[in-house]
Amino acid sequence: MEGLEEEASGIYIVLDVEVTNNGNEAITMGSSYIKLLNGDNTYEADDFNSELFVEEINPDSTATGDVVFDVNEDVAEAEGLQAQVQEGAFGSNSAKVNLNE
């Protein structure tokens, strides 16, 4: 990703995210609602370098942006690495996506 503001402590994993609201009410989405999962460990997004900020997405609308994670090399190459995406701060709706298969 061009324009990362600082050097990674480990390795940057950059997820190119597109979120479409197929519901009939606005939803709240942002980089903090996307986490990396590796076994029992949960990794938070680097909000400073991520492009997907907290925003309302109206029905039938789409938001896009990069979500950046600063992790060590072992995590970046881990089998079974997943992204967990949730809707809103309380995560009443969530889904997992396999990243390394």
C-alpha positions in Angstrom: 0.0 0.0 0.0 1.4 3.4 -0.9 1.6 6.1 1.7 2.0 4.0 4.9 2.8 6.6 7.5 5.4 4.6 9.5 7.5 1.5 9.2 6.1 -1.8 10.4 7.4 -3.2 13.6 7.0 -6.6 11.9 5.2 -7.1 8.6 2.2 -5.3 7.3 -0.8 -7.3 6.2 -3.1 -5.1 4.1 -6.6 -6.2 3.5 -8.4 -4.6 0.6 -11.9 -4.4 2.0 -15.2 -3.8 0.3 -18.3 -3.7 2.5 -21.8 -3.6 0.9 -24.9 -3.0 3.0 -27.6 -5.3 1.7 -29.9 -4.5 4.6 -32.7 -2.0 4.9 -31.0 0.3 7.6 -27.7 2.1 7.8 -24.8 0.1 9.4 -21.6 1.3 11.0 -18.3 0.0 9.7 -14.7 0.8 10.3 -11.2 -0.8 10.5 -11.7 -1.4 14.3 -14.5 -3.8 13.4 -12.1 -6.1 11.5 -9.7 -8.3 13.4 -7.1 -11.0 12.5 -7.4 -14.3 14.2 -4.6 -16.8 14.6 -5.6 -19.6 16.8 -6.5 -18.1 20.2 -4.8 -14.8 19.4 -6.7 -11.7 18.2 -4.9 -8.8 16.4 -6.2 -5.3 16.1 -6.0 -3.1 13.0 -3.4 -0.3 12.8 -6.0 2.5 12.6 -3.3 5.1 11.9 -2.5 3.4 8.5 -5.9 2.0 7.6 -8.2 3.8 5.1 -11.5 2.4 6.2 -12.6 4.7 9.0 -15.8 4.5 11.0 -18.6 5.5 8.8 -22.3 4.9 8.2 -23.1 2.8 5.1 -26.6 3.3 3.9 -28.7 0.5 2.4 -27.6 -0.6 -1.1 -24.3 1.3 -0.7 -20.7 0.2 -0.6 -17.6 1.4 1.3 -14.0 0.4 0.3 -10.6 0.8 1.9 -7.4 -0.8 3.1 -7.2 -2.2 6.6 -3.7 -2.6 7.9 -2.3 -5.0 10.5 1.3 -4.9 11.8 2.2 -8.5 12.8 5.3 -10.6 13.0 6.4 -12.9 10.2 5.1 -16.1 11.8 1.6 -14.6 12.1 1.7 -13.4 8.5 2.6 -16.8 7.2 0.4 -18.8 9.6 -1.9 -21.6 8.3 -5.5 -20.9 9.3 -5.1 -17.1 9.6 -8.6 -15.5 9.5 -10.2 -12.1 9.3 -13.2 -11.6 11.5 -15.6 -8.9 10.4 -18.3 -7.5 12.6 -21.0 -5.0 12.2 -20.9 -2.1 14.7 -19.1 -1.8 18.0 -21.1 -4.6 19.7 -20.6 -7.1 16.8 -24.1 -8.5 16.8 -23.5 -9.8 13.2 -20.0 -11.2 12.4 -18.3 -13.5 9.9 -14.9 -15.1 9.4 -12.9 -15.2 6.2 -10.0 -17.6 5.7 -6.9 -15.8 4.5 -4.1 -18.4 4.1 -5.1 -21.7 2.6 
